[in-house]
Amino acid sequence: LFDANHRVVGLLAGGDSGCDYPMNDYFQMLSVCYDRYQFDSLQLAHWLNPDGLPITAIDGNAGRTSALLL
């Protein structure tokens, strides 16, 4: 799921849909998987912001990234 700035704000977490059955998909807000899992290695924060900087968004494009700090 993307916002108006083309940033990822959610992800497909599960469901039963397919080409012939396009329903019952479940999505999760990115904020939930960013830092709320028990183990660091399962948190996106561990991989996207290992230094714990006050980042509010990360822009990326094929090997180039820039972070928006608070």
N, CA, C and O atoms as CSV, one atom per row, in Angstrom:
chain,resi,resn,atom,element,x,y,z
A,1,LEU,N,N,0.837,-1.161,0.000
A,1,LEU,CA,C,0.000,0.000,0.000
A,1,LEU,C,C,0.889,1.233,0.000
A,1,LEU,O,O,1.871,1.304,0.739
A,2,PHE,N,N,0.537,2.200,-0.833
A,2,PHE,CA,C,1.331,3.419,-0.977
A,2,PHE,C,C,0.516,4.643,-0.600
A,2,PHE,O,O,-0.708,4.642,-0.727
A,3,ASP,N,N,1.198,5.699,-0.131
A,3,ASP,CA,C,0.506,6.955,0.141
A,3,ASP,C,C,0.612,7.865,-1.082
A,3,ASP,O,O,1.098,7.447,-2.133
A,4,ALA,N,N,0.158,9.103,-0.941
A,4,ALA,CA,C,0.159,10.053,-2.055
A,4,ALA,C,C,1.572,10.414,-2.517
A,4,ALA,O,O,1.752,10.873,-3.645
A,5,ASN,N,N,2.581,10.211,-1.652
A,5,ASN,CA,C,3.977,10.499,-2.001
A,5,ASN,C,C,4.704,9.266,-2.520
A,5,ASN,O,O,5.927,9.280,-2.662
A,6,HIS,N,N,3.966,8.207,-2.803
A,6,HIS,CA,C,4.506,6.948,-3.321
A,6,HIS,C,C,5.415,6.249,-2.319
A,6,HIS,O,O,6.339,5.530,-2.700
A,7,ARG,N,N,5.146,6.465,-1.039
A,7,ARG,CA,C,5.885,5.777,0.011
A,7,ARG,C,C,5.061,4.598,0.504
A,7,ARG,O,O,3.834,4.674,0.567
A,8,VAL,N,N,5.725,3.524,0.848
A,8,VAL,CA,C,5.040,2.335,1.364
A,8,VAL,C,C,4.518,2.650,2.762
A,8,VAL,O,O,5.268,3.110,3.622
A,9,VAL,N,N,3.225,2.400,2.985
A,9,VAL,CA,C,2.622,2.619,4.304
A,9,VAL,C,C,1.985,1.348,4.847
A,9,VAL,O,O,1.525,1.327,5.989
A,10,GLY,N,N,1.950,0.297,4.051
A,10,GLY,CA,C,1.377,-0.964,4.484
A,10,GLY,C,C,1.856,-2.090,3.600
A,10,GLY,O,O,2.454,-1.864,2.548
A,11,LEU,N,N,1.589,-3.307,4.037
A,11,LEU,CA,C,2.049,-4.460,3.271
A,11,LEU,C,C,1.032,-5.590,3.348
A,11,LEU,O,O,0.226,-5.661,4.275
A,12,LEU,N,N,1.086,-6.454,2.373
A,12,LEU,CA,C,0.225,-7.630,2.356
A,12,LEU,C,C,0.719,-8.600,3.416
A,12,LEU,O,O,1.871,-9.032,3.386
A,13,ALA,N,N,-0.157,-8.940,4.355
A,13,ALA,CA,C,0.226,-9.809,5.464
A,13,ALA,C,C,-0.317,-11.226,5.319
A,13,ALA,O,O,0.136,-12.132,6.019
A,14,GLY,N,N,-1.278,-11.431,4.424
A,14,GLY,CA,C,-1.837,-12.758,4.240
A,14,GLY,C,C,-3.143,-12.692,3.487
A,14,GLY,O,O,-3.587,-11.618,3.080
A,15,GLY,N,N,-3.744,-13.823,3.307
A,15,GLY,CA,C,-5.028,-13.873,2.637
A,15,GLY,C,C,-5.125,-15.034,1.678
A,15,GLY,O,O,-4.174,-15.791,1.485
A,16,ASP,N,N,-6.299,-15.158,1.079
A,16,ASP,CA,C,-6.598,-16.299,0.222
A,16,ASP,C,C,-6.778,-15.938,-1.247
A,16,ASP,O,O,-7.084,-16.816,-2.053
A,17,SER,N,N,-6.598,-14.684,-1.617
A,17,SER,CA,C,-6.948,-14.297,-2.979
A,17,SER,C,C,-5.982,-14.863,-4.008
A,17,SER,O,O,-4.845,-15.221,-3.704
A,18,GLY,N,N,-6.469,-14.927,-5.214
A,18,GLY,CA,C,-5.702,-15.364,-6.368
A,18,GLY,C,C,-6.347,-14.770,-7.606
A,18,GLY,O,O,-7.284,-13.980,-7.491
A,19,CYS,N,N,-5.878,-15.126,-8.762
A,19,CYS,CA,C,-6.411,-14.571,-10.000
A,19,CYS,C,C,-7.912,-14.832,-10.159
A,19,CYS,O,O,-8.639,-13.966,-10.645
A,20,ASP,N,N,-8.371,-15.989,-9.763
A,20,ASP,CA,C,-9.785,-16.340,-9.897
A,20,ASP,C,C,-10.611,-16.013,-8.652
A,20,ASP,O,O,-11.832,-16.172,-8.664
A,21,TYR,N,N,-9.960,-15.560,-7.584
A,21,TYR,CA,C,-10.647,-15.297,-6.321
A,21,TYR,C,C,-10.024,-14.055,-5.673
A,21,TYR,O,O,-9.227,-14.178,-4.743
A,22,PRO,N,N,-10.382,-12.863,-6.159
A,22,PRO,CA,C,-9.725,-11.634,-5.700
A,22,PRO,C,C,-10.314,-11.050,-4.414
A,22,PRO,O,O,-10.761,-9.903,-4.410
A,23,MET,N,N,-10.320,-11.807,-3.344
A,23,MET,CA,C,-10.826,-11.276,-2.078
A,23,MET,C,C,-10.132,-11.934,-0.899
A,23,MET,O,O,-9.352,-12.874,-1.057
A,24,ASN,N,N,-10.432,-11.419,0.289
A,24,ASN,CA,C,-9.874,-11.932,1.542
A,24,ASN,C,C,-8.368,-11.727,1.664
A,24,ASN,O,O,-7.652,-12.626,2.107
A,25,ASP,N,N,-7.883,-10.547,1.273
A,25,ASP,CA,C,-6.486,-10.198,1.535
A,25,ASP,C,C,-6.425,-9.396,2.829
A,25,ASP,O,O,-7.350,-8.652,3.154
A,26,TYR,N,N,-5.346,-9.552,3.551
A,26,TYR,CA,C,-5.166,-8.870,4.818
A,26,TYR,C,C,-3.898,-8.028,4.744
A,26,TYR,O,O,-2.835,-8.509,4.351
A,27,PHE,N,N,-4.033,-6.773,5.127
A,27,PHE,CA,C,-2.920,-5.839,5.066
A,27,PHE,C,C,-2.557,-5.377,6.464
A,27,PHE,O,O,-3.384,-5.398,7.375
A,28,GLN,N,N,-1.306,-4.959,6.622
A,28,GLN,CA,C,-0.804,-4.504,7.906
A,28,GLN,C,C,-0.177,-3.124,7.727
A,28,GLN,O,O,0.520,-2.882,6.741
A,29,MET,N,N,-0.423,-2.213,8.680
A,29,MET,CA,C,0.227,-0.908,8.634
A,29,MET,C,C,1.726,-1.099,8.829
A,29,MET,O,O,2.155,-1.910,9.650
A,30,LEU,N,N,2.507,-0.357,8.080
A,30,LEU,CA,C,3.958,-0.456,8.186
A,30,LEU,C,C,4.426,-0.129,9.598
A,30,LEU,O,O,5.412,-0.696,10.069
A,31,SER,N,N,3.734,0.775,10.275
A,31,SER,CA,C,4.137,1.151,11.634
A,31,SER,C,C,4.087,-0.029,12.597
A,31,SER,O,O,4.825,-0.050,13.582
A,32,VAL,N,N,3.236,-1.004,12.332
A,32,VAL,CA,C,3.131,-2.171,13.208
A,32,VAL,C,C,4.371,-3.054,13.093
A,32,VAL,O,O,4.883,-3.532,14.105
A,33,CYS,N,N,4.851,-3.272,11.893
A,33,CYS,CA,C,6.020,-4.146,11.729
A,33,CYS,C,C,7.327,-3.370,11.791
A,33,CYS,O,O,8.399,-3.967,11.695
A,34,TYR,N,N,7.262,-2.047,11.952
A,34,TYR,CA,C,8.489,-1.249,12.006
A,34,TYR,C,C,9.275,-1.524,13.282
A,34,TYR,O,O,10.485,-1.742,13.225
A,35,ASP,N,N,8.609,-1.518,14.422
A,35,ASP,CA,C,9.366,-1.710,15.662
A,35,ASP,C,C,8.590,-2.413,16.775
A,35,ASP,O,O,8.978,-2.325,17.939
A,36,ARG,N,N,7.515,-3.098,16.444
A,36,ARG,CA,C,6.687,-3.703,17.493
A,36,ARG,C,C,6.845,-5.217,17.643
A,36,ARG,O,O,6.192,-5.816,18.497
A,37,TYR,N,N,7.679,-5.835,16.848
A,37,TYR,CA,C,7.885,-7.271,17.015
A,37,TYR,C,C,8.884,-7.527,18.141
A,37,TYR,O,O,9.726,-6.679,18.437
A,38,GLN,N,N,8.786,-8.689,18.760
A,38,GLN,CA,C,9.606,-9.008,19.925
A,38,GLN,C,C,11.102,-9.025,19.605
A,38,GLN,O,O,11.900,-8.504,20.384
A,39,PHE,N,N,11.489,-9.604,18.491
A,39,PHE,CA,C,12.905,-9.748,18.157
A,39,PHE,C,C,13.331,-8.672,17.170
A,39,PHE,O,O,12.632,-8.405,16.193
A,40,ASP,N,N,14.485,-8.055,17.428
A,40,ASP,CA,C,14.987,-6.990,16.564
A,40,ASP,C,C,15.092,-7.414,15.107
A,40,ASP,O,O,14.775,-6.635,14.209
A,41,SER,N,N,15.533,-8.639,14.867
A,41,SER,CA,C,15.748,-9.095,13.494
A,41,SER,C,C,14.448,-9.168,12.689
A,41,SER,O,O,14.490,-9.230,11.460
A,42,LEU,N,N,13.284,-9.162,13.370
A,42,LEU,CA,C,11.997,-9.181,12.691
A,42,LEU,C,C,11.427,-7.780,12.486
A,42,LEU,O,O,10.406,-7.614,11.819
A,43,GLN,N,N,12.085,-6.776,13.057
A,43,GLN,CA,C,11.612,-5.401,12.955
A,43,GLN,C,C,12.260,-4.699,11.764
A,43,GLN,O,O,13.460,-4.841,11.529
A,44,LEU,N,N,11.461,-3.945,11.020
A,44,LEU,CA,C,12.016,-3.169,9.912
A,44,LEU,C,C,12.989,-2.108,10.412
A,44,LEU,O,O,13.938,-1.770,9.705
A,45,ALA,N,N,12.778,-1.579,11.601
A,45,ALA,CA,C,13.674,-0.566,12.159
A,45,ALA,C,C,15.105,-1.094,12.255
A,45,ALA,O,O,16.060,-0.354,12.021
A,46,HIS,N,N,15.246,-2.343,12.592
A,46,HIS,CA,C,16.567,-2.972,12.708
A,46,HIS,C,C,17.320,-2.898,11.383
A,46,HIS,O,O,18.538,-2.723,11.370
A,47,TRP,N,N,16.607,-3.030,10.279
A,47,TRP,CA,C,17.225,-3.058,8.944
A,47,TRP,C,C,17.242,-1.692,8.270
A,47,TRP,O,O,18.199,-1.365,7.569
A,48,LEU,N,N,16.205,-0.895,8.469
A,48,LEU,CA,C,16.102,0.396,7.776
A,48,LEU,C,C,16.723,1.551,8.550
A,48,LEU,O,O,17.118,2.550,7.949
A,49,ASN,N,N,16.817,1.434,9.867
A,49,ASN,CA,C,17.338,2.511,10.702
A,49,ASN,C,C,18.141,1.935,11.870
A,49,ASN,O,O,17.763,2.123,13.026
A,50,PRO,N,N,19.230,1.246,11.587
A,50,PRO,CA,C,19.980,0.568,12.651
A,50,PRO,C,C,20.596,1.521,13.676
A,50,PRO,O,O,20.903,1.097,14.791
A,51,ASP,N,N,20.782,2.791,13.329
A,51,ASP,CA,C,21.375,3.748,14.263
A,51,ASP,C,C,20.334,4.430,15.153
A,51,ASP,O,O,20.688,5.222,16.027
A,52,GLY,N,N,19.053,4.126,14.932
A,52,GLY,CA,C,18.002,4.689,15.762
A,52,GLY,C,C,17.800,6.187,15.596
A,52,GLY,O,O,17.385,6.859,16.540
A,53,LEU,N,N,18.083,6.719,14.420
A,53,LEU,CA,C,17.909,8.147,14.159
A,53,LEU,C,C,16.426,8.514,14.142
A,53,LEU,O,O,15.593,7.649,13.871
A,54,PRO,N,N,16.073,9.762,14.422
A,54,PRO,CA,C,14.669,10.183,14.428
A,54,PRO,C,C,14.130,10.381,13.012
A,54,PRO,O,O,13.817,11.501,12.609
A,55,ILE,N,N,14.028,9.302,12.279
A,55,ILE,CA,C,13.605,9.338,10.880
A,55,ILE,C,C,12.087,9.200,10.796
A,55,ILE,O,O,11.495,8.346,11.456
A,56,THR,N,N,11.464,10.048,9.979
A,56,THR,CA,C,10.015,9.967,9.796
A,56,THR,C,C,9.643,9.320,8.473
A,56,THR,O,O,8.518,8.849,8.312
A,57,ALA,N,N,10.579,9.290,7.516
A,57,ALA,CA,C,10.323,8.661,6.213
A,57,ALA,C,C,11.653,8.349,5.550
A,57,ALA,O,O,12.655,9.017,5.804
A,58,ILE,N,N,11.657,7.339,4.704
A,58,ILE,CA,C,12.854,6.976,3.950
A,58,ILE,C,C,12.457,6.889,2.482
A,58,ILE,O,O,11.602,6.087,2.106
A,59,ASP,N,N,13.081,7.717,1.660
A,59,ASP,CA,C,12.854,7.667,0.220
A,59,ASP,C,C,13.921,6.772,-0.387
A,59,ASP,O,O,15.082,6.838,0.016
A,60,GLY,N,N,13.556,5.951,-1.331
A,60,GLY,CA,C,14.519,5.073,-1.966
A,60,GLY,C,C,14.246,4.928,-3.437
A,60,GLY,O,O,13.110,5.083,-3.884
A,61,ASN,N,N,15.294,4.629,-4.205
A,61,ASN,CA,C,15.152,4.445,-5.634
A,61,ASN,C,C,16.381,3.713,-6.159
A,61,ASN,O,O,17.430,4.323,-6.365
A,62,ALA,N,N,16.254,2.431,-6.373
A,62,ALA,CA,C,17.306,1.615,-7.008
A,62,ALA,C,C,18.705,1.920,-6.489
A,62,ALA,O,O,19.567,2.383,-7.236
A,63,GLY,N,N,18.919,1.660,-5.218
A,63,GLY,CA,C,20.271,1.806,-4.660
A,63,GLY,C,C,20.554,3.183,-4.076
A,63,GLY,O,O,21.621,3.395,-3.501
A,64,ARG,N,N,19.635,4.109,-4.209
A,64,ARG,CA,C,19.839,5.451,-3.659
A,64,ARG,C,C,18.752,5.697,-2.624
A,64,ARG,O,O,17.572,5.483,-2.906
A,65,THR,N,N,19.128,6.141,-1.438
A,65,THR,CA,C,18.132,6.433,-0.408
A,65,THR,C,C,18.419,7.781,0.219
A,65,THR,O,O,19.557,8.250,0.204
A,66,SER,N,N,17.401,8.400,0.765
A,66,SER,CA,C,17.544,9.600,1.565
A,66,SER,C,C,16.518,9.524,2.682
A,66,SER,O,O,15.397,9.059,2.476
A,67,ALA,N,N,16.911,9.985,3.873
A,67,ALA,CA,C,16.026,9.912,5.031
A,67,ALA,C,C,15.542,11.298,5.397
A,67,ALA,O,O,16.273,12.278,5.256
A,68,LEU,N,N,14.304,11.378,5.867
A,68,LEU,CA,C,13.754,12.628,6.372
A,68,LEU,C,C,13.815,12.585,7.881
A,68,LEU,O,O,13.147,11.764,8.510
A,69,LEU,N,N,14.615,13.467,8.472
A,69,LEU,CA,C,14.796,13.484,9.919
A,69,LEU,C,C,13.785,14.415,10.555
A,69,LEU,O,O,13.292,15.348,9.922
A,70,LEU,N,N,13.482,14.145,11.825
A,70,LEU,CA,C,12.577,15.023,12.584
A,70,LEU,C,C,13.186,16.384,12.760
A,70,LEU,O,O,12.574,17.259,13.373
